[in-house]
Amino acid sequence: MAALDLTRRTIAVIPGTGNIGRRLAFQYAKAGLSVVVGSRDAAKAEQIADEIAKETHSSSVKGLINAEAAAAGDIIIWNPAVKTISNFFSQTLKLDR
């Protein structure tokens, strides 16, 4: 099986402003990929994206609100908080009963 070529793809990390999301976005940018950092807060997304761009010397990092980040990404890395996952499954299980 051939390796997946990500060089012409945009990776959206949602949310990308917390510890894990920021680190994921940093690593993708460091690898030379185009990255979009998502957040509920546009200013925070832009701030983190600017920091990552400076740290990685990349001009291909931008910050957007989550919905816009998802639309901009060819590949979406969903990085929910544990509480979010727990709430999701809790609600899903209630709906399935």
C-alpha positions as CSV (number, residue, x, y, z in Angstrom):
1,M,0.0,0.0,0.0
2,A,1.3,3.4,-0.9
3,A,1.9,6.1,1.7
4,L,-0.7,8.9,2.0
5,D,0.7,12.1,0.5
6,L,-0.4,15.0,2.7
7,T,1.7,17.7,1.0
8,R,-1.2,19.1,-0.9
9,R,-3.7,18.7,1.9
10,T,-4.8,21.0,4.7
11,I,-4.9,19.6,8.2
12,A,-7.6,21.1,10.5
13,V,-7.0,20.5,14.2
14,I,-10.3,21.1,16.1
15,P,-9.9,22.3,18.8
16,G,-6.3,23.3,18.3
17,T,-5.7,25.7,21.1
18,G,-5.4,23.4,24.1
19,N,-2.3,21.5,25.1
20,I,-2.9,18.4,22.9
21,G,-4.4,20.3,19.9
22,R,-1.7,22.9,19.9
23,R,1.0,20.2,20.0
24,L,-0.7,18.3,17.1
25,A,-0.9,21.5,15.0
26,F,2.7,22.3,15.8
27,Q,3.9,18.9,14.7
28,Y,2.0,19.0,11.4
29,A,3.3,22.5,10.7
30,K,6.9,21.5,11.6
31,A,6.5,18.7,9.1
32,G,5.8,21.3,6.4
33,L,2.0,20.8,6.1
34,S,-0.7,23.4,5.8
35,V,-2.5,23.6,9.1
36,V,-5.7,25.3,10.4
37,V,-6.1,25.7,14.1
38,G,-9.8,25.7,15.2
39,S,-11.3,27.2,18.2
40,R,-14.7,28.6,19.5
41,D,-12.8,31.9,19.9
42,A,-11.5,33.3,16.6
43,A,-8.9,35.5,18.3
44,K,-7.5,32.6,20.3
45,A,-7.3,30.5,17.2
46,E,-5.4,33.3,15.4
47,Q,-3.1,33.8,18.3
48,I,-2.1,30.2,18.6
49,A,-1.8,29.9,14.8
50,D,0.6,32.9,14.8
51,E,2.7,31.4,17.6
52,I,2.9,28.1,15.8
53,A,3.8,29.8,12.5
54,K,6.6,31.7,14.2
55,E,8.0,28.7,16.1
56,T,8.0,26.5,12.9
57,H,8.9,29.2,10.4
58,S,5.8,28.3,8.5
59,S,3.6,30.6,6.4
60,S,0.9,27.9,6.1
61,V,-0.7,28.1,9.5
62,K,-3.9,30.0,10.2
63,G,-6.5,30.2,12.9
64,L,-10.3,30.0,12.4
65,I,-13.4,29.3,14.3
66,N,-14.2,25.6,14.4
67,A,-16.8,25.6,11.7
68,E,-14.6,27.5,9.3
69,A,-11.6,25.3,10.2
70,A,-13.6,22.2,9.4
71,A,-14.6,23.6,6.1
72,A,-11.0,24.6,5.3
73,G,-9.5,21.2,6.2
74,D,-9.1,18.4,3.8
75,I,-8.3,16.2,6.8
76,I,-9.9,17.0,10.2
77,I,-8.3,16.0,13.4
78,W,-11.0,16.1,16.0
79,N,-9.5,16.5,19.4
80,P,-12.3,16.6,21.9
81,A,-12.0,17.0,25.6
82,V,-12.6,13.9,27.6
83,K,-15.8,15.6,29.0
84,T,-17.0,16.1,25.5
85,I,-16.5,12.5,24.6
86,S,-18.3,11.4,27.8
87,N,-21.2,13.7,27.1
88,F,-21.4,12.5,23.5
89,F,-21.6,8.9,24.4
90,S,-23.9,9.6,27.3
91,Q,-26.4,11.3,25.0
92,T,-26.0,8.7,22.3
93,L,-26.7,5.9,24.7
94,K,-29.8,7.7,25.9
95,L,-31.1,8.2,22.4
96,D,-30.6,4.5,21.5
97,R,-32.7,3.2,24.5
